[in-house]
């Protein structure tokens, strides 16, 4: 179902979770549908553990081999808060030596060819894929930062909610939702008009 803006309620675990559809032609011709994702404003980059898309271990291994050998694909390592210093040093050494296959901390930059979050089309985006991890799919600030977004207590339903809309697709339904939940619709609408006027004067 297509929506004009993203609406997500904070759940009982203090998480913002919703459903996404995505197409990543580099790894599959199929569209991945009804994928559980977590909106994470503390995450700088969108991160997708490929196994969470339903791709099995054997296929993940094959895809990782392809990415490791492809010099045009940007690679990066990252660590969790619980990773020991010895692992960090060892992984960095292997990364610099291009010993990529043995690294579970490695991720690869790919293009999401199409994506909807909570029914909202957000188009193409560059994300990081990992083939060994099994954690959450995280929608980070690289995507959220392209949206007008607000988190707070809704005066309409009395719960903490996340409202967002791509900046280039702001619409009356979104502005009405902002007004109903936060009393901000008129303010945001005026800011958009003022920004448009400034841009037209340049």
Helices and strands as residue ranges (DSSP letters): E 6-9, E 16-23, E 31-39, E 47-49, G 50-53, H 57-69, E 75-77, H 85-96, E 106-112, E 114-117, E 120-121, E 125-130, E 138-139, H 141-144, E 147-153, E 160-166, G 167-169, H 172-182, H 185-201
